[in-house]
Amino acid sequence: MPKVSVIFCFFILLFGISVNGVEEEVKSYELKKDDFSVKFTNFGARIISVILPDRNGKLGDVVLGYDTLEEYVNDVQYFGAIVGRVANRISNAQFTLNGTVYKLDANEKNNTLHGGVKGFSQVIWKVEEYENCGQSPSITLSYQSYDGEEGFPGDLSVSVTYTLSGSYNLSVAMKAEALNKATPVNLAQHSYWNLGGHNSGTILYDELQLFASHITPVNKSIPTGEKVSVKNTPYDFLKSHEIGGQIAQIKGGYDTNYVLDGPTEKKMKPVAVVYSRKSGRVMQLSSDAPAVQLYTANYMNHVKGKDGFIYLPYAAVCLETQGFPDAVNHPNFPSQVVTPGMTYSHNMLYTFSLMKSRSVTRPFLDLINNRNV
């Protein structure tokens, strides 16, 4: 790994000095370009704020989160974190790899969710590089996961680089290297987005388009192994419509893995477009991952967030690009196993823009082609 390179164009705010007995500093870091700024913390390599103007030029924070480190330490929502070693669920908290059965920590009933009791969201990452000057300010954080952590095999070297570019672009580049044993890896960025502002209430009236024609259905939150079409179902977002338009037909709300259309090889492709009529903000997401989890914050019940605002169900939308859930137990799903000598990579690009009108008059595909209305 490279040596830490820090250019102090903006101050670093100290969050704390110890978490769970680990004597390392927990800090926040800011990347800024004009009126676009994003803050991070090395606790869980989290995004803790994204500041953007609305259609009237008013700045607002569009991700949910907390005010204090203690709240992030006790967080069960995974606000803004990099989750892993394996994001989403592993059934019965176990898998078999190369003839060996690995038993994991179960933290969601009998299953392992987002890496286990203490996944990557609950550890302190090392800041390798931090540069907040120039045309593309960026920060790189790393974590060394040890053999047997949460039950997973082998030592794993993990990193994530966040970069601002262009006018309103935020890229996320996740990498991992298995150092001595084969292991499953599926990293995901778990921000909760509300383009009206983190304290603006429900996202059910926001417009969403997903470039995904199929989902992987589940039985008690675990994939059945099938892929089914979204056609003529409430899961169909191929044409943009309100997130809440058919949510009453989904028990509890969306918590669904969508199979992305486009090339199956590792190439960037459109994932989603979200539009808030409240603010005029638009978020386009592209990725080289094969799938995306749509989650509508169904289980968030009176969570005290930033500035004391109370977050309720449907206060945000998560779009977690990822490998297929429980892939390690489904041979027909794209493999997530990384062997020594291989490099796992997962790239995302968020592009933010504004719609001047409250009504949508063009297909959202125009936005993917960088044509603003």
KAQUIZI-V692714 format. One line per field, one symbol per residue. psi: psi as a letter, one per 40 degrees, with the letter a starting at -180 (. if undefined). A space follows every 10 residues. Layout:
psi->???
//
This chain:
psi->iiihhhhgdi ihhhdiehhf ehgihhiiih hhhbehihii iehefiheih hiiaeeehii heiiaididd dddeheefhe ihiadhiaih hefiihhfeh hhhihhegbe ihhfeadgae efihihhdih hfiadgiihh iihhhihehe eiiiihhiih hhhhiadfhh ihhhiihhde iiiihgiihf ihhheeidfe aiedeiihhh gheiihiihf ehieeihiie hfieehfdhh ihdededdeh hdahghhhhi iaidigihih dihhhhddee ihhhhiieie ihhhhffdeh hfhhaifehh hiifeihhgg iiihifdeeg deihiehhih eihhihiihh hiaihdieih eiieddddef hi.
//
